[in-house]
Amino acid sequence: MAHWTLDDIPWDRFDRAKLDPDILRIVKAASLVEQNGGDYARYLCGVFDGDDAFQDAARLWGTEEIQHGQALGRYATLADPSFDHADACRRFSAGFRVELDADASVRGSRAGELVARCIVETGTSSYYTALAEATEEPVLKAICRKIAADELRHYKLFLTHLERYLEAEGLGFWHRLGVALGRIRESEDDELAFAYHAANDDGMPYDRARSVVEYERRAYAVYRRHHVERGMAMVLKAVGLTPHGRLNRLASSLGWWFMQRRLSRWAREAA
């Protein structure tokens, strides 16, 4: 089946009356992160040097990620004609760079790298599903549904290669769990915060703490509990645990509690 293109998006259905300014701000940030897919693909090709099948898959993955950025960037410009997506991408690239010439994974092994990639795709699949359900604007809903489907397919792609490398490298459960937890903690690193800044705070100095709060209070607000439960099932599967049942309910409850606690804190501070 041919992959979708920008021409498949119903741009003529844009409804400004249903535009949410807070959602638009995090969409602008997401457009920059997705646009970085080419750099991540280059990093992965270096880590998986000699594995032609995975390198081909990584290059295609990177191309699709870039298209996500293009779709979100075009949408952001449609919703806010003053937004210069290309200029925002330049600001983002100037302040946040991916290691392009790595010859080994920062996770310690190829299997570890694939666990981390599964965690990232879990986050993006859940996020765009939540965005698609949160927005009433028809064009953004259509874009997010297509991206969410891609990210789920990407998760399955990395999971398939992970199973292959687990046989070759014998990565144990505790190592897999450690990689997964480490990658989840990295969700508060500079990439998302700086993307939010580069997309929304033109002319202002970068304040990491402020950008983290401004991004997360908007991003967390689009989630509902079933998004957390679905994402947690994907995480558990990536580390080799049963994705459904008591463990999922416990982990999902903790994740949902954490999100709501942060949202309550930011609401109190704003008041």
C-alpha positions in Angstrom: 0.0 0.0 0.0 1.4 3.4 -1.0 2.2 5.8 1.9 0.0 8.9 2.2 1.3 12.2 0.9 0.5 15.9 1.7 -2.0 15.9 -1.1 -4.1 13.3 0.8 -4.8 15.9 3.6 -8.1 17.7 3.3 -6.6 21.2 3.6 -9.7 22.9 2.2 -11.7 21.7 5.3 -9.7 24.0 7.7 -12.1 25.5 10.2 -10.5 28.5 12.1 -13.4 28.6 14.5 -12.4 25.2 15.9 -8.7 26.1 16.3 -7.3 25.8 19.8 -4.4 28.2 20.4 -2.7 25.9 23.0 -2.9 22.9 20.7 -1.4 25.0 17.9 1.6 25.9 20.0 2.5 22.2 20.7 1.8 21.3 17.0 4.4 23.9 16.0 6.9 22.3 18.4 6.1 18.8 17.1 6.7 19.9 13.5 10.3 20.7 14.4 11.0 17.5 16.2 9.5 15.4 13.4 11.5 17.3 10.9 14.6 16.0 12.6 13.8 12.5 11.4 16.6 12.6 8.7 19.3 13.2 11.4 18.0 10.3 13.5 18.0 8.0 10.5 21.6 8.9 9.8 22.4 8.1 13.4 20.7 4.8 13.2 22.4 3.9 10.0 25.8 4.5 11.7 24.8 2.4 14.7 23.6 -0.5 12.5 26.4 -0.4 10.0 26.5 -3.6 8.0 22.8 -4.4 8.6 21.5 -3.4 5.2 17.9 -4.5 5.9 17.6 -2.3 9.0 19.4 0.6 7.3 16.9 0.6 4.5 14.1 0.5 7.0 15.6 3.3 9.0 16.0 5.5 5.9 12.3 5.0 5.0 11.4 5.7 8.6 13.3 8.9 8.5 11.6 10.0 5.3 8.2 9.4 6.8 9.2 11.3 9.9 10.2 14.3 7.8 6.9 14.2 6.0 5.2 14.3 9.4 7.1 17.5 10.1 6.2 18.9 6.7 2.5 18.2 7.3 2.4 19.7 10.7 4.5 22.7 9.6 2.1 23.4 6.7 -0.8 23.1 9.0 0.8 25.5 11.5 1.4 28.0 8.7 -2.2 27.6 7.6 -3.5 28.2 11.1 -1.0 31.1 11.8 0.3 32.7 8.6 2.9 34.6 10.6 4.6 31.3 11.5 7.7 30.6 9.4 8.3 26.9 9.6 11.6 26.9 7.8 13.0 29.6 10.0 11.8 27.8 13.1 13.5 24.6 11.9 16.8 26.6 11.5 16.5 27.9 15.0 15.8 24.5 16.3 18.7 22.9 14.4 21.1 25.6 15.6 20.3 24.9 19.2 19.7 21.1 19.3 21.8 18.6 17.3 21.6 14.8 17.0 24.9 12.9 16.9 25.2 12.2 13.2 28.4 10.2 13.0 28.0 7.7 15.8 29.2 4.1 15.2 27.7 2.6 18.4 24.5 3.1 20.3 24.4 5.4 23.3 22.3 2.6 24.8 25.2 0.2 24.9 24.0 -2.3 22.3 21.9 -2.5 19.2 19.2 -4.3 21.1 19.2 -1.5 23.6 18.9 1.1 20.9 15.9 -0.7 19.5 14.2 -0.8 23.0 14.7 3.0 23.1 13.2 3.4 19.7 10.2 1.4 20.7 9.7 3.7 23.7 9.9 6.8 21.5 7.4 5.3 19.0 5.1 4.4 21.9 5.2 8.1 23.0 4.5 9.5 19.6 1.8 7.0 18.7 0.0 7.8 22.0 0.5 11.5 21.6 -0.9 11.9 18.1 -3.8 9.6 19.0 -4.5 11.9 21.9 -4.1 15.0 19.8 -6.5 13.6 17.1 -9.1 13.0 19.8 -8.6 16.3 21.6 -8.9 18.6 18.6 -12.1 19.5 16.9 -10.4 21.1 13.9 -10.9 18.7 10.9 -7.6 19.2 9.1 -5.5 18.7 12.3 -7.6 15.7 13.2 -6.9 14.1 9.8 -3.2 14.8 10.0 -2.8 13.4 13.5 -4.7 10.2 12.7 -2.4 9.5 9.8 0.7 10.3 11.9 -0.5 8.1 14.8 -1.0 5.2 12.4 2.5 5.7 11.0 4.0 5.8 14.5 2.2 2.6 15.5 3.6 0.9 12.4 7.1 2.2 13.3 6.8 0.8 16.8 6.0 -2.6 15.2 8.9 -2.2 12.9 11.4 -1.6 15.6 9.9 -4.3 17.8 10.4 -6.8 15.0 14.1 -5.9 14.6 14.5 -5.9 18.4 13.3 -9.5 18.6 16.0 -10.4 16.0 18.7 -8.6 18.0 17.6 -10.1 21.3 18.5 -13.5 19.9 21.9 -12.3 18.7 22.9 -10.2 21.8 20.9 -11.8 24.6 20.0 -8.5 26.2 18.5 -9.4 29.6 15.2 -8.1 31.0 16.7 -5.8 33.6 18.9 -4.1 31.0 15.9 -3.7 28.7 13.9 -2.2 31.6 16.7 0.1 32.5 16.9 1.4 28.9 13.2 1.9 28.7 13.0 3.8 32.0 16.0 5.9 31.0 14.4 6.8 27.7 11.1 7.7 29.4 13.0 10.1 31.7 14.6 11.7 28.7 11.1 13.0 27.6 12.0 16.0 29.7 15.3 16.6 28.1 16.1 19.6 25.9 14.7 18.3 22.6 11.0 19.0 23.3 11.6 22.0 25.5 13.9 23.7 22.9 11.5 22.8 20.1 8.7 24.5 21.9 11.0 27.6 22.4 12.2 27.6 18.8 8.6 27.4 17.5 6.9 29.8 19.8 9.4 32.2 21.5 11.1 33.9 18.7 13.3 36.7 20.0 13.2 35.5 23.6 16.2 33.9 25.4 15.9 30.2 26.0 14.7 29.4 29.5 14.7 25.6 29.7 12.6 25.3 32.9 10.0 27.7 31.5 9.8 25.9 28.2 9.4 22.5 29.9 6.4 23.8 31.8 4.9 25.6 28.9 5.2 22.5 26.7 4.1 19.9 29.1 1.1 21.7 30.6 -0.3 21.9 27.1 0.8 18.4 25.9 -0.4 16.5 29.0 -3.8 18.2 28.8 -4.7 16.4 25.6 -4.2 12.9 27.2 -7.0 10.8 28.7 -6.5 7.7 30.8 -7.0 5.2 27.9 -4.1 6.8 26.1 -1.8 6.1 29.0 -3.1 2.5 29.3 -2.5 1.9 25.6 1.0 3.4 25.8 1.9 1.5 28.9 0.9 -1.8 27.2 3.4 -1.0 24.4 6.1 -0.2 26.9 5.6 -3.4 28.8 5.7 -5.4 25.5 9.0 -3.8 24.5 10.7 -4.8 27.8 9.3 -8.4 27.6 6.4 -8.2 30.0 2.8 -9.1 29.6 1.2 -6.0 28.1 -2.2 -6.4 29.7 -3.5 -7.3 33.2 -2.6 -6.2 36.7 0.8 -4.8 35.9 -0.6 -2.6 33.2 -3.3 -1.3 35.5 -0.8 -0.5 38.2 1.7 1.2 35.8 -1.0 3.1 34.0 -2.4 4.3 37.3 1.0 5.6 38.3 1.5 7.3 35.0 -1.9 8.9 35.0 -1.4 10.1 38.6 1.9 11.7 37.7 0.4 13.5 34.7 -2.6 14.8 36.8 -0.3 15.8 39.6 1.9 17.9 37.3 -1.2 19.5 35.7 -2.6 20.4 39.1 0.7 21.9 40.1 1.0 24.1 37.1 -2.7 25.2 37.5 -2.0 26.3 41.0 1.2 28.2 40.0 -0.7 29.9 37.2 -3.5 31.0 39.7 
